[in-house]
Amino acid sequence: MQINDKSGVKHYLAANSRYESMTYNRTGKSGVLLPAMSIGLWHNFGFIDPIQNGRDILRTAFDLGITHFDLANNYGPPYGSAEENFGTIFKKDFQNYRDELFIATKAGYDMWPGPYGNLGSRKYLISSLDQSLKRMNLDYVDVFYHHRPDPDTPLEETMGALADIVRQGKALYVGISNYQPEETQKAAELLKDLNTPFILHQARYSMFDRWVEDGLLNTLDKNGVGCIAFSPLAQGLLTDKYINGIPEGSRAAKDLTYLNSETVSSNLDKIQKLNKLAIERGQKLSQMAIAWILRQPQVASVLVGASSSNQLKENIKALDNLNFSEEELKMIEAVIS
Ligand SMILES: NC(=O)c1ccc[n+]([C@@H]2O[C@H](COP(=O)([O-])OP(=O)(O)OC[C@H]3O[C@@H](n4cnc5c(N)ncnc54)[C@H](OP(=O)(O)O)[C@@H]3O)[C@@H](O)[C@H]2O)c1
């Protein structure tokens, strides 16, 4: 909703109903509740994208009770531009709602040239978060992640940097992403010794990528850490959009590294079968794919992306039917295993 101020300038006013239908799940054994669905700004928020569309997506998200926005230093393109656009939108629309929002950013992938703009050194993480806060117009983030493991930096250094970031008040909690179970266990032990609130592991998880079931979810359970599942729709494959070809403007049409026409054609048979099962459940495929992830008790939130607010409105309806019969789970398993 928009209201006019005294000088006629329009302002965003969040929907009064925003907390009425969202489910909030506890993240591991922490005090943090996350919306069952969160929104990520990896795609569609860079300088190459229309900012008004991004603004519409974030307003819609918050109006639906999506309190968690996920960013990273290098989201764009170009790198940094998703954070900068978010900062612009935040200042206009969300400043008054800062305490109702749970905002994440990360560092760990390639960000700036030279030896200090990548991986997991203390030098990189601390300076990257300083840059991110400036771009986003924030004093602190709610959670700061190490984005991927660094095989060459001692884990003590990386976790020590996360601990100091919390002590400096620049992040309230920390997380890791893309760490294997054994690395996760070590990180959890180090962070515990450093009295640092480690609450989230961000991991790719969908019907098409189930690696987390192979040890990671158990490790997280053991350590009281929650999982937030990214790319739950396998970047759009687990929707009905590719069933009759590759629509113009879709992610697969852009022929990106992770999703292209080949990925679509090699998965088409499974997508069609899953789509049929979703229809039988009275859901869209995207909704069934999201609900299927939320059946895991360790998963606090599914982290979706959207190129329009309508996609978000469709996806959120997944929460209306999260239950699966044994029979349905078996039929899904038969397609994806
Ligand atoms: N930690 C990490 O390493 C890491 C890595 C990747 C992502 N992430 C995080 O996870 C977030 C989500 O990742 P993702 O964008 O890959 O998630 P996703 O939800 O699997 O894919 C999102 C894409 O699917 C399509 N889509 C979504 N809903 C749809 C619907 N109802 N109907 C048709 N198409 C639909 C849209 O693509 P179109 O553009 O084709 O419409 C949308 O941009 C990211 O933004 C980021 O925050 C983290």
The ligand as an ORCA input file, in Angstrom:
! r2SCAN-3c Opt
* xyz 0 1
  N      24.799    -19.623     -0.641
  C      24.932    -19.813     -1.930
  O      25.969    -20.247     -2.422
  C      23.760    -19.499     -2.826
  C      23.772    -19.921     -4.166
  C      22.646    -19.644     -4.945
  C      21.565    -18.970     -4.397
  N      21.603    -18.542     -3.102
  C      20.477    -17.775     -2.500
  O      19.274    -18.429     -2.754
  C      18.370    -17.541     -3.412
  C      17.437    -18.314     -4.292
  O      18.185    -19.008     -5.307
  P      17.547    -19.205     -6.725
  O      17.180    -17.874     -7.289
  O      18.422    -20.105     -7.499
  O      16.182    -19.976     -6.284
  P      15.013    -20.729     -7.026
  O      13.805    -20.365     -6.210
  O      15.351    -22.161     -7.185
  O      14.916    -20.088     -8.477
  C      14.352    -18.815     -8.667
  C      13.967    -18.625    -10.115
  O      12.974    -19.578    -10.490
  C      11.994    -18.973    -11.306
  N      10.707    -19.014    -10.577
  C      10.481    -18.792     -9.263
  N       9.179    -18.957     -8.977
  C       8.564    -19.296    -10.120
  C       7.241    -19.614    -10.452
  N       6.263    -19.612     -9.542
  N       6.967    -19.944    -11.741
  C       7.926    -19.959    -12.678
  N       9.222    -19.671    -12.427
  C       9.539    -19.334    -11.153
  C      12.468    -17.541    -11.556
  O      13.300    -17.553    -12.711
  P      13.021    -16.702    -14.032
  O      14.009    -15.608    -13.997
  O      13.302    -17.685    -15.132
  O      11.600    -16.213    -14.001
  C      13.295    -17.271    -10.338
  O      14.227    -16.246    -10.495
  C      19.299    -16.560     -4.132
  O      18.669    -15.353     -4.479
  C      20.358    -16.371     -3.100
  O      19.915    -15.474     -2.104
  C      22.675    -18.815     -2.313
*
